[in-house]
């Protein structure tokens, strides 16, 4: 009878340990999923922003490595200029930011080139 009680206790302890281990592993996986979801959101937001920037009007050839300054007309259309706000003196339209075209055709915002408010 004593052996049967010992066996039942060992089974219960093993079940508890296995449950705890499985739970811990599932929590790690859940955190990895949350991290991957955040990364996916960031990739999609960047892709959407880059696509919108590529749709901005531009009267010159865009070249990777160059800096362009984005402005917005009253009708909401955006355009790139090679002139930053300081070079205009008073820009003709609201300034929306400075961007560098990357080799992969993505855009990198360059806040250090933007006027401070």
N, CA, C and O atoms as a Tinker XYZ file with bonds, in Angstrom:
   468  protein
     1  N      0.823000   -1.187000    0.000000    73     2
     2  CA     0.000000    0.000000    0.000000    64     1     3
     3  C      0.863000    1.245000    0.000000    63     2     4     5
     4  O      0.546000    2.233000   -0.662000    81     3
     5  N      1.986000    1.190000    0.768000    73     3     6
     6  CA     2.895000    2.328000    0.850000    64     5     7
     7  C      3.473000    2.660000   -0.525000    63     6     8     9
     8  O      3.619000    3.834000   -0.865000    81     7
     9  N      3.807000    1.625000   -1.327000    73     7    10
    10  CA     4.362000    1.831000   -2.665000    64     9    11
    11  C      3.348000    2.505000   -3.584000    63    10    12    13
    12  O      3.726000    3.318000   -4.428000    81    11
    13  N      2.099000    2.186000   -3.435000    73    11    14
    14  CA     1.046000    2.763000   -4.260000    64    13    15
    15  C      0.884000    4.248000   -3.958000    63    14    16    17
    16  O      0.692000    5.046000   -4.876000    81    15
    17  N      0.958000    4.629000   -2.683000    73    15    18
    18  CA     0.867000    6.038000   -2.275000    64    17    19
    19  C      2.076000    6.802000   -2.800000    63    18    20    21
    20  O      1.934000    7.920000   -3.295000    81    19
    21  N      3.273000    6.204000   -2.697000    73    19    22
    22  CA     4.494000    6.835000   -3.226000    64    21    23
    23  C      4.386000    7.042000   -4.741000    63    22    24    25
    24  O      4.742000    8.105000   -5.249000    81    23
    25  N      3.913000    6.062000   -5.436000    73    23    26
    26  CA     3.780000    6.158000   -6.889000    64    25    27
    27  C      2.792000    7.263000   -7.257000    63    26    28    29
    28  O      3.043000    8.028000   -8.188000    81    27
    29  N      1.687000    7.353000   -6.547000    73    27    30
    30  CA     0.685000    8.393000   -6.814000    64    29    31
    31  C      1.265000    9.775000   -6.550000    63    30    32    33
    32  O      1.011000   10.708000   -7.312000    81    31
    33  N      2.056000    9.920000   -5.460000    73    31    34
    34  CA     2.691000   11.197000   -5.137000    64    33    35
    35  C      3.686000   11.590000   -6.212000    63    34    36    37
    36  O      3.728000   12.753000   -6.614000    81    35
    37  N      4.495000   10.638000   -6.689000    73    35    38
    38  CA     5.483000   10.918000   -7.737000    64    37    39
    39  C      4.798000   11.343000   -9.033000    63    38    40    41
    40  O      5.263000   12.250000   -9.724000    81    39
    41  N      3.698000   10.686000   -9.353000    73    39    42
    42  CA     2.950000   11.054000  -10.559000    64    41    43
    43  C      2.394000   12.468000  -10.430000    63    42    44    45
    44  O      2.453000   13.248000  -11.381000    81    43
    45  N      1.856000   12.799000   -9.263000    73    43    46
    46  CA     1.308000   14.139000   -9.030000    64    45    47
    47  C      2.409000   15.202000   -9.121000    63    46    48    49
    48  O      2.208000   16.265000   -9.708000    81    47
    49  N      3.583000   14.900000   -8.531000    73    47    50
    50  CA     4.700000   15.844000   -8.585000    64    49    51
    51  C      5.187000   16.023000  -10.033000    63    50    52    53
    52  O      5.480000   17.139000  -10.461000    81    51
    53  N      5.268000   14.922000  -10.774000    73    51    54
    54  CA     5.698000   14.993000  -12.175000    64    53    55
    55  C      4.697000   15.808000  -12.995000    63    54    56    57
    56  O      5.087000   16.634000  -13.820000    81    55
    57  N      3.420000   15.571000  -12.764000    73    55    58
    58  CA     2.390000   16.330000  -13.478000    64    57    59
    59  C      2.514000   17.825000  -13.194000    63    58    60    61
    60  O      2.429000   18.647000  -14.107000    81    59
    61  N      2.717000   18.172000  -11.910000    73    59    62
    62  CA     2.857000   19.583000  -11.530000    64    61    63
    63  C      4.085000   20.201000  -12.187000    63    62    64    65
    64  O      4.019000   21.321000  -12.693000    81    63
    65  N      5.212000   19.473000  -12.183000    73    63    66
    66  CA     6.451000   19.974000  -12.779000    64    65    67
    67  C      6.286000   20.148000  -14.291000    63    66    68    69
    68  O      6.674000   21.175000  -14.849000    81    67
    69  N      5.710000   19.145000  -14.944000    73    67    70
    70  CA     5.497000   19.224000  -16.397000    64    69    71
    71  C      4.578000   20.392000  -16.758000    63    70    72    73
    72  O      4.805000   21.091000  -17.745000    81    71
    73  N      3.548000   20.591000  -15.953000    73    71    74
    74  CA     2.629000   21.706000  -16.181000    64    73    75
    75  C      3.342000   23.046000  -16.047000    63    74    76    77
    76  O      3.138000   23.945000  -16.862000    81    75
    77  N      4.183000   23.180000  -15.016000    73    75    78
    78  CA     4.917000   24.427000  -14.802000    64    77    79
    79  C      5.905000   24.683000  -15.940000    63    78    80    81
    80  O      6.022000   25.811000  -16.419000    81    79
    81  N      6.610000   23.645000  -16.371000    73    79    82
    82  CA     7.579000   23.786000  -17.465000    64    81    83
    83  C      6.862000   24.165000  -18.758000    63    82    84    85
    84  O      7.294000   25.072000  -19.469000    81    83
    85  N      5.783000   23.478000  -19.055000    73    83    86
    86  CA     5.018000   23.771000  -20.273000    64    85    87
    87  C      4.479000   25.196000  -20.230000    63    86    88    89
    88  O      4.520000   25.903000  -21.237000    81    87
    89  N      3.976000   25.622000  -19.079000    73    87    90
    90  CA     3.458000   26.978000  -18.922000    64    89    91
    91  C      4.565000   28.017000  -19.144000    63    90    92    93
    92  O      4.351000   29.017000  -19.830000    81    91
    93  N      5.723000   27.784000  -18.573000    73    91    94
    94  CA     6.844000   28.720000  -18.742000    64    93    95
    95  C      7.253000   28.810000  -20.213000    63    94    96    97
    96  O      7.507000   29.902000  -20.721000    81    95
    97  N      7.317000   27.676000  -20.891000    73    95    98
    98  CA     7.678000   27.681000  -22.314000    64    97    99
    99  C      6.625000   28.412000  -23.143000    63    98   100   101
   100  O      6.960000   29.157000  -24.064000    81    99
   101  N      5.367000   28.199000  -22.817000    73    99   102
   102  CA     4.297000   28.883000  -23.543000    64   101   103
   103  C      4.330000   30.393000  -23.309000    63   102   104   105
   104  O      4.027000   31.170000  -24.214000    81   103
   105  N      4.692000   30.800000  -22.112000    73   103   106
   106  CA     4.821000   32.234000  -21.836000    64   105   107
   107  C      5.943000   32.847000  -22.660000    63   106   108   109
   108  O      5.794000   33.960000  -23.164000    81   107
   109  N      7.064000   32.148000  -22.808000    73   107   110
   110  CA     8.173000   32.630000  -23.642000    64   109   111
   111  C      7.707000   32.761000  -25.093000    63   110   112   113
   112  O      7.993000   33.761000  -25.752000    81   111
   113  N      6.997000   31.761000  -25.584000    73   111   114
   114  CA     6.496000   31.794000  -26.960000    64   113   115
   115  C      5.515000   32.951000  -27.142000    63   114   116   117
   116  O      5.555000   33.645000  -28.158000    81   115
   117  N      4.641000   33.159000  -26.167000    73   115   118
   118  CA     3.673000   34.259000  -26.252000    64   117   119
   119  C      4.393000   35.603000  -26.320000    63   118   120   121
   120  O      3.991000   36.481000  -27.083000    81   119
   121  N      5.441000   35.770000  -25.539000    73   119   122
   122  CA     6.220000   37.024000  -25.571000    64   121   123
   123  C      6.906000   37.188000  -26.917000    63   122   124   125
   124  O      6.964000   38.298000  -27.447000    81   123
   125  N      7.427000   36.104000  -27.479000    73   123   126
   126  CA     8.050000   36.166000  -28.798000    64   125   127
   127  C      7.025000   36.553000  -29.859000    63   126   128   129
   128  O      7.335000   37.323000  -30.769000    81   127
   129  N      5.818000   36.031000  -29.749000    73   127   130
   130  CA     4.752000   36.378000  -30.689000    64   129   131
   131  C      4.433000   37.866000  -30.593000    63   130   132   133
   132  O      4.305000   38.535000  -31.618000    81   131
   133  N      4.304000   38.391000  -29.376000    73   131   134
   134  CA     4.031000   39.823000  -29.189000    64   133   135
   135  C      5.144000   40.668000  -29.795000    63   134   136   137
   136  O      4.882000   41.687000  -30.435000    81   135
   137  N      6.389000   40.239000  -29.591000    73   135   138
   138  CA     7.527000   40.967000  -30.157000    64   137   139
   139  C      7.497000   40.933000  -31.684000    63   138   140   141
   140  O      7.734000   41.952000  -32.331000    81   139
   141  N      7.209000   39.776000  -32.258000    73   139   142
   142  CA     7.119000   39.661000  -33.720000    64   141   143
   143  C      5.967000   40.496000  -34.271000    63   142   144   145
   144  O      6.095000   41.098000  -35.337000    81   143
   145  N      4.847000   40.537000  -33.556000    73   143   146
   146  CA     3.729000   41.368000  -33.996000    64   145   147
   147  C      4.122000   42.844000  -34.004000    63   146   148   149
   148  O      3.782000   43.574000  -34.936000    81   147
   149  N      4.836000   43.283000  -32.968000    73   147   150
   150  CA     5.288000   44.674000  -32.915000    64   149   151
   151  C      6.254000   44.973000  -34.058000    63   150   152   153
   152  O      6.176000   46.034000  -34.677000    81   151
   153  N      7.161000   44.045000  -34.337000    73   151   154
   154  CA     8.085000   44.231000  -35.451000    64   153   155
   155  C      7.340000   44.283000  -36.782000    63   154   156   157
   156  O      7.670000   45.092000  -37.650000    81   155
   157  N      6.346000   43.429000  -36.941000    73   155   158
   158  CA     5.563000   43.420000  -38.180000    64   157   159
   159  C      4.812000   44.735000  -38.355000    63   158   160   161
   160  O      4.758000   45.276000  -39.459000    81   159
   161  N      4.230000   45.256000  -37.265000    73   159   162
   162  CA     3.539000   46.554000  -37.331000    64   161   163
   163  C      4.509000   47.650000  -37.760000    63   162   164   165
   164  O      4.179000   48.485000  -38.603000    81   163
   165  N      5.707000   47.642000  -37.177000    73   163   166
   166  CA     6.714000   48.653000  -37.515000    64   165   167
   167  C      7.125000   48.559000  -38.986000    63   166   168   169
   168  O      7.265000   49.580000  -39.658000    81   167
   169  N      7.314000   47.350000  -39.481000    73   167   170
   170  CA     7.681000   47.154000  -40.891000    64   169   171
   171  C      6.569000   47.687000  -41.797000    63   170   172   173
   172  O      6.847000   48.373000  -42.780000    81   171
   173  N      5.311000   47.374000  -41.470000    73   171   174
   174  CA     4.187000   47.839000  -42.286000    64   173   175
   175  C      4.037000   49.353000  -42.234000    63   174   176   177
   176  O      3.772000   49.983000  -43.257000    81   175
   177  N      4.203000   49.940000  -41.057000    73   175   178
   178  CA     4.113000   51.397000  -40.940000    64   177   179
   179  C      5.210000   52.078000  -41.752000    63   178   180   181
   180  O      4.960000   53.076000  -42.427000    81   179
   181  N      6.418000   51.539000  -41.684000    73   179   182
   182  CA     7.527000   52.103000  -42.450000    64   181   183
   183  C      7.278000   51.957000  -43.949000    63   182   184   185
   184  O      7.518000   52.892000  -44.712000    81   183
   185  N      6.795000   50.786000  -44.374000    73   183   186
   186  CA     6.507000   50.565000  -45.796000    64   185   187
   187  C      5.420000   51.519000  -46.279000    63   186   188   189
   188  O      5.526000   52.061000  -47.378000    81   187
   189  N      4.379000   51.733000  -45.481000    73   187   190
   190  CA     3.311000   52.667000  -45.850000    64   189   191
   191  C      3.831000   54.092000  -45.929000    63   190   192   193
   192  O      3.491000   54.826000  -46.857000    81   191
   193  N      4.656000   54.491000  -44.962000    73   191   194
   194  CA     5.236000   55.840000  -44.984000    64   193   195
   195  C      6.121000   56.015000  -46.205000    63   194   196   197
   196  O      6.031000   57.027000  -46.901000    81   195
   197  N      6.987000   55.021000  -46.473000    73   195   198
   198  CA     7.886000   55.108000  -47.624000    64   197   199
   199  C      7.106000   55.185000  -48.928000    63   198   200   201
   200  O      7.471000   55.949000  -49.821000    81   199
   201  N      6.036000   54.403000  -49.050000    73   199   202
   202  CA     5.212000   54.438000  -50.262000    64   201   203
   203  C      4.577000   55.821000  -50.429000    63   202   204   205
   204  O      4.542000   56.356000  -51.537000    81   203
   205  N      4.076000   56.399000  -49.337000    73   203   206
   206  CA     3.481000   57.737000  -49.401000    64   205   207
   207  C      4.535000   58.771000  -49.806000    63   206   208   209
   208  O      4.247000   59.675000  -50.590000    81   207
   209  N      5.745000   58.641000  -49.278000    73   207   210
   210  CA     6.806000   59.588000  -49.640000    64   209   211
   211  C      7.179000   59.450000  -51.115000    63   210   212   213
   212  O      7.488000   60.447000  -51.768000    81   211
   213  N      7.155000   58.236000  -51.642000    73   211   214
   214  CA     7.455000   58.054000  -53.062000    64   213   215
   215  C      6.363000   58.662000  -53.945000    63   214   216   217
   216  O      6.613000   58.967000  -55.111000    81   215
   217  N      5.175000   58.836000  -53.408000    73   215   218
   218  CA     4.078000   59.448000  -54.169000    64   217   219
   219  C      4.122000   60.973000  -54.131000    63   218   220   221
   220  O      3.402000   61.626000  -54.887000    81   219
   221  N      4.955000   61.551000  -53.265000    73   219   222
   222  CA     5.066000   63.012000  -53.187000    64   221   223
   223  C      5.624000   63.543000  -54.507000    63   222   224   225
   224  O      6.511000   62.943000  -55.115000    81   223
   225  N      5.084000   64.671000  -54.928000    73   223   226
   226  CA     5.573000   65.291000  -56.155000    64   225   227
   227  C      7.056000   65.617000  -56.026000    63   226   228   229
   228  O      7.555000   65.933000  -54.945000    81   227
   229  N      7.740000   65.530000  -57.159000    73   227   230
   230  CA     9.175000   65.789000  -57.155000    64   229   231
   231  C      9.567000   66.162000  -58.584000    63   230   232   233
   232  O      9.334000   65.385000  -59.510000    81   231
   233  N     10.160000   67.344000  -58.772000    73   231   234
   234  CA    10.519000   67.824000  -60.108000    64   233   235
   235  C     11.979000   67.567000  -60.455000    63   234   236   237
   236  O     12.543000   68.246000  -61.313000    81   235
   237  N     12.587000   66.599000  -59.798000    73   235   238
   238  CA    13.977000   66.246000  -60.076000    64   237   239
   239  C     14.141000   64.755000  -59.830000    63   238   240   241
   240  O     13.290000   64.104000  -59.224000    81   239
   241  N     15.254000   64.237000  -60.315000    73   239   242
   242  CA    15.508000   62.803000  -60.141000    64   241   243
   243  C     15.948000   62.537000  -58.701000    63   242   244   245
   244  O     16.863000   63.182000  -58.188000    81   243
   245  N     15.299000   61.602000  -58.078000    73   243   246
   246  CA    15.658000   61.231000  -56.703000    64   245   247
   247  C     16.869000   60.312000  -56.744000    63   246   248   249
   248  O     16.919000   59.365000  -57.529000    81   247
   249  N     17.822000   60.595000  -55.909000    73   247   250
   250  CA    19.054000   59.801000  -55.867000    64   249   251
   251  C     19.318000   59.320000  -54.440000    63   250   252   253
   252  O     19.270000   60.104000  -53.493000    81   251
   253  N     19.598000   58.019000  -54.299000    73   251   254
   254  CA    19.931000   57.510000  -52.962000    64   253   255
   255  C     21.108000   58.285000  -52.362000    63   254   256   257
   256  O     22.080000   58.610000  -53.044000    81   255
   257  N     20.986000   58.563000  -51.079000    73   255   258
   258  CA    22.015000   59.302000  -50.359000    64   257   259
   259  C     21.728000   60.791000  -50.268000    63   258   260   261
   260  O     22.339000   61.494000  -49.463000    81   259
   261  N     20.804000   61.275000  -51.084000    73   259   262
   262  CA    20.472000   62.705000  -51.069000    64   261   263
   263  C     19.400000   62.989000  -50.026000    63   262   264   265
   264  O     18.618000   62.114000  -49.655000    81   263
   265  N     19.385000   64.230000  -49.566000    73   263   266
   266  CA    18.407000   64.690000  -48.578000    64   265   267
   267  C     17.354000   65.519000  -49.306000    63   266   268   269
   268  O     17.675000   66.376000  -50.130000    81   267
   269  N     16.111000   65.250000  -48.988000    73   267   270
   270  CA    15.000000   65.994000  -49.572000    64   269   271
   271  C     14.110000   66.503000  -48.449000    63   270   272   273
   272  O     13.999000   65.886000  -47.390000    81   271
   273  N     13.475000   67.648000  -48.708000    73   271   274
   274  CA    12.649000   68.307000  -47.695000    64   273   275
   275  C     11.197000   68.295000  -48.181000    63   274   276   277
   276  O     10.896000   68.705000  -49.302000    81   275
   277  N     10.319000   67.821000  -47.319000    73   275   278
   278  CA     8.922000   67.610000  -47.678000    64   277   279
   279  C      8.064000   68.786000  -47.215000    63   278   280   281
   280  O      8.176000   69.250000  -46.080000    81   279
   281  N      7.205000   69.255000  -48.121000    73   279   282
   282  CA     6.270000   70.351000  -47.839000    64   281   283
   283  C      4.871000   69.911000  -48.230000    63   282   284   285
   284  O      4.696000   68.971000  -49.005000    81   283
   285  N      3.867000   70.605000  -47.682000    73   283   286
   286  CA     2.480000   70.258000  -47.994000    64   285   287
   287  C      1.718000   71.494000  -48.437000    63   286   288   289
   288  O      1.683000   72.511000  -47.744000    81   287
   289  N      1.106000   71.379000  -49.616000    73   287   290
   290  CA     0.286000   72.466000  -50.164000    64   289   291
   291  C     -1.047000   72.524000  -49.417000    63   290   292   293
   292  O     -1.425000   71.567000  -48.741000    81   291
   293  N     -1.756000   73.644000  -49.540000    73   291   294
   294  CA    -3.061000   73.776000  -48.855000    64   293   295
   295  C     -4.071000   72.696000  -49.251000    63   294   296   297
   296  O     -4.958000   72.364000  -48.466000    81   295
   297  N     -3.942000   72.144000  -50.469000    73   295   298
   298  CA    -4.884000   71.097000  -50.895000    64   297   299
   299  C     -4.512000   69.713000  -50.351000    63   298   300   301
   300  O     -5.191000   68.728000  -50.644000    81   299
   301  N     -3.428000   69.637000  -49.554000    73   299   302
   302  CA    -3.012000   68.380000  -48.928000    64   301   303
   303  C     -1.980000   67.598000  -49.722000    63   302   304   305
   304  O     -1.443000   66.610000  -49.220000    81   303
   305  N     -1.687000   68.016000  -50.954000    73   303   306
   306  CA    -0.664000   67.312000  -51.727000    64   305   307
   307  C      0.710000   67.657000  -51.163000    63   306   308   309
   308  O      0.957000   68.774000  -50.709000    81   307
   309  N      1.581000   66.680000  -51.205000    73   307   310
   310  CA     2.932000   66.876000  -50.683000    64   309   311
   311  C      3.933000   66.879000  -51.825000    63   310   312   313
   312  O      3.722000   66.253000  -52.864000    81   311
   313  N      5.027000   67.597000  -51.608000    73   311   314
   314  CA     6.079000   67.641000  -52.617000    64   313   315
   315  C      7.433000   67.752000  -51.939000    63   314   316   317
   316  O      7.554000   68.252000  -50.821000    81   315
   317  N      8.444000   67.273000  -52.644000    73   315   318
   318  CA     9.820000   67.377000  -52.166000    64   317   319
   319  C     10.503000   68.579000  -52.792000    63   318   320   321
   320  O     10.255000   68.940000  -53.942000    81   319
   321  N     11.359000   69.178000  -52.004000    73   319   322
   322  CA    12.212000   70.265000  -52.469000    64   321   323
   323  C     13.633000   69.950000  -52.022000    63   322   324   325
   324  O     13.842000   69.264000  -51.022000    81   323
   325  N     14.591000   70.450000  -52.761000    73   323   326
   326  CA    15.985000   70.329000  -52.335000    64   325   327
   327  C     16.320000   71.401000  -51.303000    63   326   328   329
   328  O     17.347000   71.325000  -50.629000    81   327
   329  N     15.444000   72.399000  -51.186000    73   327   330
   330  CA    15.667000   73.491000  -50.243000    64   329   331
   331  C     14.990000   73.202000  -48.913000    63   330   332   333
   332  O     13.802000   72.885000  -48.857000    81   331
   333  N     15.763000   73.316000  -47.851000    73   331   334
   334  CA    15.215000   73.169000  -46.513000    64   333   335
   335  C     14.572000   74.466000  -46.061000    63   334   336   337
   336  O     14.728000   75.488000  -46.728000    81   335
   337  N     13.855000   74.453000  -44.948000    73   335   338
   338  CA    13.161000   75.651000  -44.464000    64   337   339
   339  C     14.089000   76.841000  -44.262000    63   338   340   341
   340  O     13.707000   77.973000  -44.560000    81   339
   341  N     15.299000   76.612000  -43.761000    73   339   342
   342  CA    16.232000   77.720000  -43.525000    64   341   343
   343  C     16.667000   78.351000  -44.841000    63   342   344   345
   344  O     16.893000   79.559000  -44.910000    81   343
   345  N     16.785000   77.535000  -45.885000    73   343   346
   346  CA    17.214000   78.053000  -47.185000    64   345   347
   347  C     16.113000   78.866000  -47.870000    63   346   348   349
   348  O     16.406000   79.741000  -48.685000    81   347
   349  N     14.872000   78.584000  -47.549000    73   347   350
   350  CA    13.772000   79.360000  -48.108000    64   349   351
   351  C     13.673000   80.720000  -47.434000    63   350   352   353
   352  O     13.227000   81.691000  -48.044000    81   351
   353  N     14.087000   80.786000  -46.189000    73   351   354
   354  CA    13.786000   81.964000  -45.383000    64   353   355
   355  C     12.409000   81.740000  -44.782000    63   354   356   357
   356  O     12.276000   81.401000  -43.606000    81   355
   357  N     11.389000   81.934000  -45.604000    73   355   358
   358  CA    10.015000   81.605000  -45.228000    64   357   359
   359  C      9.512000   80.619000  -46.265000    63   358   360   361
   360  O      9.257000   81.009000  -47.405000    81   359
   361  N      9.360000   79.345000  -45.899000    73   359   362
   362  CA     8.897000   78.351000  -46.877000    64   361   363
   363  C      7.518000   78.708000  -47.429000    63   362   364   365
   364  O      6.691000   79.284000  -46.722000    81   363
   365  N      7.274000   78.364000  -48.694000    73   363   366
   366  CA     5.979000   78.691000  -49.300000    64   365   367
   367  C      4.815000   77.877000  -48.728000    63   366   368   369
   368  O      3.659000   78.294000  -48.808000    81   367
   369  N      5.127000   76.725000  -48.155000    73   367   370
   370  CA     4.092000   75.847000  -47.595000    64   369   371
   371  C      4.623000   75.229000  -46.305000    63   370   372   373
   372  O      5.826000   75.266000  -46.045000    81   371
   373  N      3.731000   74.662000  -45.501000    73   371   374
   374  CA     4.181000   74.035000  -44.254000    64   373   375
   375  C      5.211000   72.919000  -44.510000    63   374   376   377
   376  O      5.052000   72.079000  -45.396000    81   375
   377  N      6.249000   72.954000  -43.706000    73   375   378
   378  CA     7.340000   71.984000  -43.778000    64   377   379
   379  C      6.914000   70.728000  -43.030000    63   378   380   381
   380  O      6.396000   70.807000  -41.916000    81   379
   381  N      7.139000   69.546000  -43.657000    73   379   382
   382  CA     6.700000   68.282000  -43.077000    64   381   383
   383  C      7.854000   67.394000  -42.615000    63   382   384   385
   384  O      7.619000   66.392000  -41.938000    81   383
   385  N      9.083000   67.733000  -42.960000    73   383   386
   386  CA    10.213000   66.934000  -42.508000    64   385   387
   387  C     11.279000   66.781000  -43.585000    63   386   388   389
   388  O     11.033000   67.002000  -44.771000    81   387
   389  N     12.477000   66.394000  -43.133000    73   387   390
   390  CA    13.602000   66.136000  -44.029000    64   389   391
   391  C     13.855000   64.633000  -44.073000    63   390   392   393
   392  O     13.828000   63.957000  -43.045000    81   391
   393  N     14.101000   64.120000  -45.275000    73   391   394
   394  CA    14.264000   62.684000  -45.477000    64   393   395
   395  C     15.460000   62.405000  -46.379000    63   394   396   397
   396  O     15.753000   63.158000  -47.308000    81   395
   397  N     16.139000   61.303000  -46.081000    73   395   398
   398  CA    17.239000   60.830000  -46.911000    64   397   399
   399  C     16.781000   59.566000  -47.623000    63   398   400   401
   400  O     16.281000   58.633000  -46.995000    81   399
   401  N     16.956000   59.545000  -48.940000    73   399   402
   402  CA    16.604000   58.358000  -49.711000    64   401   403
   403  C     17.714000   57.326000  -49.535000    63   402   404   405
   404  O     18.887000   57.620000  -49.765000    81   403
   405  N     17.341000   56.126000  -49.129000    73   403   406
   406  CA    18.290000   55.047000  -48.865000    64   405   407
   407  C     18.524000   54.211000  -50.129000    63   406   408   409
   408  O     17.754000   54.301000  -51.085000    81   407
   409  N     19.570000   53.413000  -50.131000    73   407   410
   410  CA    19.881000   52.555000  -51.275000    64   409   411
   411  C     18.767000   51.549000  -51.562000    63   410   412   413
   412  O     18.554000   51.169000  -52.713000    81   411
   413  N     18.056000   51.118000  -50.517000    73   411   414
   414  CA    16.957000   50.169000  -50.706000    64   413   415
   415  C     15.654000   50.863000  -51.098000    63   414   416   417
   416  O     14.592000   50.242000  -51.128000    81   415
   417  N     15.752000   52.165000  -51.401000    73   415   418
   418  CA    14.636000   53.021000  -51.809000    64   417   419
   419  C     13.669000   53.331000  -50.667000    63   418   420   421
   420  O     12.574000   53.840000  -50.902000    81   419
   421  N     14.067000   53.028000  -49.447000    73   419   422
   422  CA    13.316000   53.453000  -48.275000    64   421   423
   423  C     13.763000   54.866000  -47.910000    63   422   424   425
   424  O     14.734000   55.387000  -48.460000    81   423
   425  N     13.055000   55.462000  -46.992000    73   423   426
   426  CA    13.368000   56.821000  -46.549000    64   425   427
   427  C     13.742000   56.812000  -45.078000    63   426   428   429
   428  O     13.160000   56.071000  -44.286000    81   427
   429  N     14.715000   57.637000  -44.717000    73   427   430
   430  CA    15.115000   57.794000  -43.308000    64   429   431
   431  C     14.899000   59.255000  -42.937000    63   430   432   433
   432  O     15.455000   60.160000  -43.559000    81   431
   433  N     14.083000   59.463000  -41.917000    73   431   434
   434  CA    13.842000   60.840000  -41.459000    64   433   435
   435  C     15.124000   61.391000  -40.859000    63   434   436   437
   436  O     15.847000   60.680000  -40.162000    81   435
   437  N     15.400000   62.638000  -41.126000    73   435   438
   438  CA    16.617000   63.300000  -40.643000    64   437   439
   439  C     16.228000   64.503000  -39.770000    63   438   440   441
   440  O     16.350000   65.649000  -40.204000    81   439
   441  N     15.761000   64.242000  -38.539000    73   439   442
   442  CA    15.310000   65.334000  -37.673000    64   441   443
   443  C     16.406000   66.340000  -37.320000    63   442   444   445
   444  O     16.112000   67.494000  -37.007000    81   443
   445  N     17.674000   65.904000  -37.369000    73   443   446
   446  CA    18.751000   66.834000  -37.034000    64   445   447
   447  C     18.892000   67.946000  -38.066000    63   446   448   449
   448  O     19.553000   68.952000  -37.807000    81   447
   449  N     18.276000   67.773000  -39.239000    73   447   450
   450  CA    18.318000   68.801000  -40.283000    64   449   451
   451  C     17.099000   69.711000  -40.247000    63   450   452   453
   452  O     17.001000   70.657000  -41.028000    81   451
   453  N     16.178000   69.426000  -39.348000    73   451   454
   454  CA    14.936000   70.181000  -39.283000    64   453   455
   455  C     15.056000   71.322000  -38.269000    63   454   456   457
   456  O     15.746000   71.190000  -37.259000    81   455
   457  N     14.380000   72.442000  -38.543000    73   455   458
   458  CA    14.437000   73.561000  -37.598000    64   457   459
   459  C     13.782000   73.170000  -36.269000    63   458   460   461
   460  O     12.823000   72.400000  -36.231000    81   459
   461  N     14.311000   73.706000  -35.219000    73   459   462
   462  CA    13.745000   73.453000  -33.896000    64   461   463
   463  C     12.624000   74.439000  -33.641000    63   462   464   465
   464  O     12.719000   75.619000  -33.978000    81   463
   465  N     11.551000   73.926000  -33.034000    73   463   466
   466  CA    10.381000   74.777000  -32.763000    64   465   467
   467  C     10.618000   75.655000  -31.567000    63   466   468
   468  O      9.744000   76.437000  -31.192000    81   467
